[in-house]
Amino acid sequence: MATSANRHIQIHRRQESTISVKTFLISIAVSIVVILSLWAWKSIERKSIIQKSQRQSQFYKNKIAAKLDASLKNQLLVFSKPLVWQSALNF
């Protein structure tokens, strides 16, 4: 009878240990899934931020180039008027 009681105790210990191992494995799997999903989310967010930054940078480059072109055109007009007047007076 003592052997059947020992077997019963051993069976319960095995079941308890397998349940805790299963719980441990499930928690590890859930942790890995959470970590991978966070990594993917941050990766997508990072790409979005980089693209937004590049678009904004290109917009400002175009805006600055347009202002520089307009400024250069105005400067050329201002500096060319005396030359045109001087050449008109010489003829």
C-alpha positions as CSV (number, residue, x, y, z in Angstrom):
1,M,0.0,0.0,0.0
2,A,2.9,2.3,0.7
3,T,4.0,1.9,-2.9
4,S,0.6,3.0,-4.3
5,A,0.7,6.0,-2.0
6,N,4.2,6.8,-3.3
7,R,3.1,6.4,-6.9
8,H,0.1,8.7,-6.2
9,I,2.5,11.4,-4.8
10,Q,4.9,11.0,-7.7
11,I,2.1,11.3,-10.2
12,H,0.9,14.5,-8.6
13,R,4.4,15.9,-8.5
14,R,4.9,15.1,-12.2
15,Q,1.6,16.8,-13.1
16,E,2.5,19.8,-11.1
17,S,5.9,20.1,-12.7
18,T,4.4,19.7,-16.2
19,I,1.8,22.3,-15.5
20,S,4.4,24.8,-14.3
21,V,6.7,24.0,-17.3
22,K,3.7,24.5,-19.6
23,T,2.9,27.8,-17.9
24,F,6.6,28.8,-18.2
25,L,6.7,27.9,-21.9
26,I,3.5,29.8,-22.6
27,S,4.8,32.9,-20.8
28,I,8.1,32.7,-22.7
29,A,6.2,32.4,-26.0
30,V,3.9,35.3,-25.1
31,S,7.0,37.4,-24.2
32,I,8.6,36.6,-27.5
33,V,5.5,37.5,-29.4
34,V,5.2,40.8,-27.5
35,I,8.9,41.7,-28.1
36,L,8.6,40.9,-31.8
37,S,5.4,42.9,-32.2
38,L,7.0,45.9,-30.4
39,W,10.1,45.6,-32.6
40,A,7.9,45.5,-35.7
41,W,5.8,48.5,-34.5
42,K,8.8,50.6,-33.7
43,S,10.5,49.7,-37.0
44,I,7.4,50.8,-39.0
45,E,7.2,54.0,-36.8
46,R,10.9,54.7,-37.4
47,K,10.5,54.3,-41.2
48,S,7.5,56.6,-41.1
49,I,9.4,59.3,-39.2
50,I,12.4,59.1,-41.6
51,Q,10.1,59.4,-44.6
52,K,8.3,62.4,-43.1
53,S,11.6,64.0,-42.3
54,Q,12.9,63.5,-45.8
55,R,9.7,65.0,-47.3
56,Q,9.9,68.0,-45.0
57,S,13.6,68.5,-45.8
58,Q,12.9,68.3,-49.6
59,F,10.0,70.8,-49.2
60,Y,12.3,73.3,-47.3
61,K,15.1,72.8,-49.9
62,N,12.7,73.6,-52.7
63,K,11.3,76.6,-50.8
64,I,14.8,78.0,-50.1
65,A,15.9,77.4,-53.7
66,A,12.8,79.3,-55.0
67,K,13.5,82.2,-52.6
68,L,17.2,82.3,-53.6
69,D,16.2,82.3,-57.3
70,A,13.8,85.2,-56.7
71,S,16.4,87.1,-54.7
72,L,19.1,86.5,-57.4
73,K,16.7,87.7,-60.1
74,N,15.9,90.9,-58.2
75,Q,19.6,91.5,-57.6
76,L,20.4,91.0,-61.3
77,L,17.7,93.5,-62.2
78,V,18.9,96.1,-59.7
79,F,22.5,95.7,-60.8
80,S,21.8,95.7,-64.6
81,K,19.8,98.9,-64.6
82,P,22.8,101.2,-64.2
83,L,24.7,99.2,-66.8
84,V,21.8,99.5,-69.3
85,W,21.5,103.3,-68.6
86,Q,25.3,103.8,-69.0
87,S,25.4,101.9,-72.3
88,A,22.4,103.9,-73.5
89,L,24.1,107.2,-72.7
90,N,27.3,106.2,-74.5
91,F,25.5,105.6,-77.8
